[in-house]
Amino acid sequence: MITAIVLINADVHRIPEAGQAIAEIDGVTEVYSVTGGADLIALVKVARHEDLADVIADRINKAQGVISTDTHIAFRTYSRSDLDAAFSIGLD
């Protein structure tokens, strides 16, 4: 599974509608309204790199209210549960 984090700048008057429209796109697992340099952050999970173009370039970028996007493709995932599992191997 390929994960991309998409930072989205949107028309300030259309942030809720843009967020909802993006959340309904296949491949988008979560959308957050955030503070900082972006208005929304979307998590995209797809099976193939080619699918990123379909989801991000063809769907997210064209959602009404979206002004621009900045995409970051994840190399690895680190989570607390992964770390806990790794350190508990062999401990019973």
C-alpha positions in Angstrom: 0.0 0.0 0.0 1.3 3.4 -0.9 0.5 6.3 1.4 0.6 10.0 0.4 0.0 13.0 2.6 -1.6 15.8 0.6 -1.5 19.4 1.9 -4.3 21.3 0.4 -4.9 25.0 0.1 -8.5 25.9 -0.5 -10.8 28.9 -0.9 -11.4 30.0 2.7 -15.2 30.2 2.0 -15.3 26.6 0.7 -13.1 24.7 3.1 -15.9 22.5 4.6 -17.4 21.7 1.2 -13.9 20.9 -0.3 -13.0 18.7 2.7 -16.3 16.8 2.4 -15.9 16.3 -1.4 -12.3 15.1 -1.0 -13.3 12.7 1.8 -15.7 11.0 -0.6 -13.0 10.3 -3.2 -11.9 6.6 -3.4 -8.4 6.2 -2.1 -8.8 9.1 0.4 -8.9 7.6 3.9 -9.0 10.8 6.0 -9.3 14.6 5.6 -8.3 17.0 8.4 -9.1 20.7 8.6 -5.9 22.2 10.1 -4.0 25.3 11.1 -0.7 26.4 9.6 0.4 26.5 6.0 -2.4 24.3 4.6 -6.2 24.4 5.0 -6.7 20.7 4.7 -4.6 17.6 4.9 -5.7 14.4 3.2 -4.3 10.9 3.6 -4.3 8.9 0.4 -3.7 5.1 0.3 -3.5 3.3 -3.0 -2.2 0.1 -4.3 0.0 1.5 -7.2 1.9 4.7 -7.8 -0.1 5.2 -11.0 -3.2 5.4 -8.8 -1.8 8.5 -7.1 -2.3 10.4 -10.4 -5.9 9.3 -10.5 -6.7 10.3 -7.0 -4.6 13.4 -6.5 -4.1 15.0 -10.0 -7.4 14.0 -11.5 -9.7 14.1 -8.4 -8.4 16.1 -5.5 -6.9 18.9 -7.6 -10.2 19.3 -9.4 -12.4 19.4 -6.4 -14.4 22.6 -6.1 -12.7 25.1 -3.8 -9.2 23.5 -4.1 -6.6 26.1 -5.0 -3.4 24.0 -4.8 -1.9 20.9 -3.4 1.5 19.7 -2.1 2.0 15.9 -2.0 4.4 14.0 0.2 4.8 10.2 -0.5 5.6 8.2 2.6 8.6 5.8 2.5 7.9 4.2 5.9 5.2 4.3 8.6 6.1 4.5 12.2 3.5 4.1 14.9 3.4 3.6 18.6 1.8 0.1 18.2 4.6 -0.9 15.8 7.3 0.2 18.3 5.6 -1.5 21.2 5.3 -4.8 19.2 9.0 -4.6 18.2 10.2 -4.1 21.7 8.0 -6.8 23.2 9.2 -9.6 21.0 10.2 -12.5 23.2 8.8 -11.1 26.4 6.0 -13.3 27.9 
